[in-house]
Amino acid sequence: MRTWHEIRGFPLAIRLLLVNQLGVNAGFYLLIPFLAVHLGDNLGMSAAVVGIVLGVRNLSQQGLFLIGGSAADRLGARGVIIAGCAIRTVGFALFALGDGLPVLLAASVLSGVAGALFNPAVRTYLSQEAGERRAEAFALFHVFATTGALVSPLLGPALLLVGFRASALTAAAIFALLTVAQAMVLPARDVPPATSAVTADWREAVGNRAPNRPGGRPTAPDARPTVTASTSWPAAPPEKQVRRDHLGTRPGRPPLPAGPARGIGPAGDGLGIVLVTHDLDTAAQAERIVVLDGGEVVEEGTGEQILNAPSHPFTVALLGASTRRGAAVRP
């Protein structure tokens, strides 16, 4: 019930895009998994020809996502979504009606180009329309997509009892309905003028790299220390010092300069460290400690106060279960 409540909280355009993705996957998996069998068994094509037809479809889609994304940016996501669904309607209909290799290759190209158009465009439109609820929208988007992928293989074999053409025409009809629904429901949005050439956008995408960790391994945008206790260590021994090149940075910020962190905190250069840890030896280095239980703050205070005179029962139990209890706050 909560999921349905969340869905109803979105604008009609987003709800349609969720249903659209269910229909896209349902229509796709009604046809594509059975296409090789149709080409080989029903049409008597060789394995090489079957591979060419399927490969052309994959290349036309996965190889042209840059084109689809650029089209959505410059022409508007709505028009690209509608065009993609309309083109796939034609492509799937050709699979149903055509027996010759030229027609089947044309169907493969059309259905692949269609996917290259509407896949990035749908995600662009969803991101723009969802606003602050973008994460929820994409989570539901993938739920609907997975549901469509699960349902259609159950329906496909039943349609194959009638024949491959029945399955392909059903898939084409699904995309035709989606085309009409999106043309009627999706509101048009103003498209801001492009400020750079398409090739410049592609170079920017190719050159976009995450900062590297020491040793050259890429760092994910959120792979940075989580922090719960702040401290300054102006005179920490070498083995306790933290190197700045071991600290992640927030996305969009330059990495911190490498080198030993001498004088971290108010006594140093204005930097601080906050750590989330279960290691009380580490926590003992902190000037202030925050104790969390199930994500809720239960106690906060100086390191000496928390470790030597805790007041909350959870903190008392936590320290009592550790051999660290009773040790000095500072080494």
C-alpha positions, 0 to 999 in steps of 0.5 A, spaced: 500 500 500 505 504 501 508 503 494 501 505 491 501 511 495 508 513 493 506 512 486 499 516 486 503 522 489 507 523 483 505 527 477 501 524 471 507 524 467 511 520 471 506 515 473 505 514 465 513 513 464 513 508 470 507 504 466 511 506 459 517 502 462 513 496 464 510 496 457 517 497 454 520 491 457 513 487 456 513 488 449 521 487 448 521 480 451 514 478 448 519 478 441 526 478 442 527 472 446 523 468 441 526 471 435 532 467 434 527 461 434 523 464 429 529 466 424 532 459 425 526 454 425 520 458 422 524 461 416 530 456 416 536 461 416 543 459 418 546 460 425 550 466 421 544 470 418 541 469 425 547 472 429 547 478 424 540 480 425 540 479 432 547 483 432 545 489 428 539 490 433 544 490 439 549 494 435 543 499 433 541 500 440 547 500 445 552 503 439 547 509 439 545 511 446 550 517 445 545 519 439 539 518 443 542 522 449 544 528 445 537 528 441 534 528 448 538 534 450 537 538 444 530 537 441 527 535 448 526 528 451 518 528 450 519 528 442 524 523 442 520 518 447 514 519 442 519 518 436 522 512 439 516 508 441 513 510 434 519 507 430 519 501 435 512 499 433 514 499 426 520 495 427 516 490 431 511 490 426 516 488 420 518 482 424 511 480 424 510 481 417 517 480 413 520 474 411 526 476 407 533 478 410 533 485 407 526 486 411 528 483 417 535 487 417 531 493 417 526 491 422 533 490 427 535 497 425 529 500 426 527 497 433 535 498 435 535 505 434 528 506 437 531 503 444 537 508 443 532 514 442 527 513 448 531 509 453 536 515 455 530 520 453 525 517 458 531 517 464 532 524 462 524 526 462 524 522 469 529 526 472 527 533 470 520 531 472 521 528 479 525 534 482 527 532 489 523 525 489 528 523 483 531 517 487 524 514 489 522 515 482 528 511 479 527 506 484 519 505 482 522 506 475 526 499 475 520 496 479 516 497 473 521 495 468 523 488 472 515 487 473 515 487 465 521 483 464 518 478 468 511 478 466 512 477 458 516 471 458 510 468 461 505 471 456 510 469 450 509 462 450 502 462 450 502 467 444 507 462 440 502 457 441 498 461 436 504 463 432 510 468 432 507 473 428 501 473 434 507 475 439 510 480 434 504 484 433 502 484 440 509 487 442 508 492 436 501 494 439 503 495 446 508 500 443 503 503 439 499 504 445 505 507 449 506 512 443 499 515 443 499 515 451 505 519 451 503 524 445 497 525 449 499 525 456 506 528 457 507 535 457 511 539 452 517 543 456 521 548 453 528 546 451 534 551 453 538 552 447 545 548 447 551 552 449 556 547 446 557 543 440 555 535 440 562 533 439 564 538 445 559 534 450 561 527 448 568 529 449 566 532 456 562 525 457 568 521 455 573 525 459 569 525 466 573 521 471 572 520 478 578 522 482 583 516 484 585 513 490 592 512 492 594 506 487 590 508 481 584 505 483 577 509 481 574 512 487 566 512 487 563 519 488 560 517 495 567 513 497 569 518 502 570 517 510 563 517 514 564 521 520 561 521 527 567 524 532 571 531 531 578 531 533 584 535 532 591 532 533 596 537 533 601 533 536 599 526 534 605 520 534 607 518 526 603 512 527 596 516 529 597 521 523 592 521 518 594 522 511 590 527 507 591 523 500 587 518 504 581 522 505 575 522 500 572 529 498 565 531 496 563 530 489 565 537 485 570 539 490 578 538 488 582 533 492 585 535 499 593 536 498 597 529 499 601 529 505 601 528 513 596 532 516 600 536 521 595 540 526 589 538 523 583 541 527 582 548 530 590 548 533 592 547 525 589 549 519 582 549 520 581 542 518 577 537 522 576 529 522 569 525 524 569 518 524 564 513 524 567 507 528 566 501 533 573 501 535 574 505 542 581 506 541 580 510 535 574 514 538 579 515 544 582 520 540 576 524 539 575 531 542 567 530 542 564 523 541 556 522 539 553 515 540 548 512 535 543 507 537 539 505 530 541 511 527 539 515 533 543 520 537 543 517 544 549 521 547 554 526 546 559 529 549 567 530 550 571 524 549 573 524 557 566 524 559 563 519 554 568 514 555 569 515 563 563 517 565 557 515 560 550 517 562 546 513 557 544 506 558 546 504 551 553 507 552 554 504 559 552 497 556 557 498 550 563 500 554 562 495 559 562 490 553 569 492 551 576 491 554 577 498 552 573 501 558 577 504 564 583 506 559 585 513 559 582 518 554 589 520 551 594 515 549 
